[in-house]
């Protein structure tokens, strides 16, 4: 089983703060850098472009959880050529199709990730695959202070049986990585547990080493 990738969620309010975190060496430790919803909301679409200019070869996520106006919203973010772009599961399927089409029209290989919040069904997962979306991100809300419940872990397990790449996020830290042991998780996203650590690079390494310890190197 391939080890999950480690993604850093940059939900800083300013690019300066985001670069402060990255320049500690965290940028070299994590597999993927996420231009977070908070950062894009605060600093605008330029975030993805600036991050791409700074990291031409790094995997980048533009996480703006597109809900509507698929072509225009995707277009704004695709200027920065992210590897991944997020859409929220509540969006109309026509919005999802518009995002996928905009990527095709621009000749990009950007993949769409479906952000799972609130109500969605496993039947929809199958429809999203037909639309061309092959990744889901299961969220444990940042506003939910309690940890991941057994019920949420069961949902992760069921998603993993649906032949779709599964990413998990929300309140994940060194200790909670173990909850996903034995599951073919595509990516683990950590934001606050790395960014707010006293020594972010050491914490990022510790989390990555824990992933390798559980899943192996590859
Ligand atoms: C919220 C997000 C966050 O970036 C993601 O969930 C990371 O959260 P945390 O800081 O708890 O690790 O997408 O919209």
Boltz pocket constraint, residues with backbone or C-beta under 6 A from the ligand:
constraints:
  - pocket:
      binder: B
      contacts: [[A, 9], [A, 10], [A, 11], [A, 36], [A, 37], [A, 63], [A, 139], [A, 140], [A, 142], [A, 169], [A, 170], [A, 171], [A, 172], [A, 189], [A, 190], [A, 191], [A, 192], [A, 193]]
      max_distance: 6.0
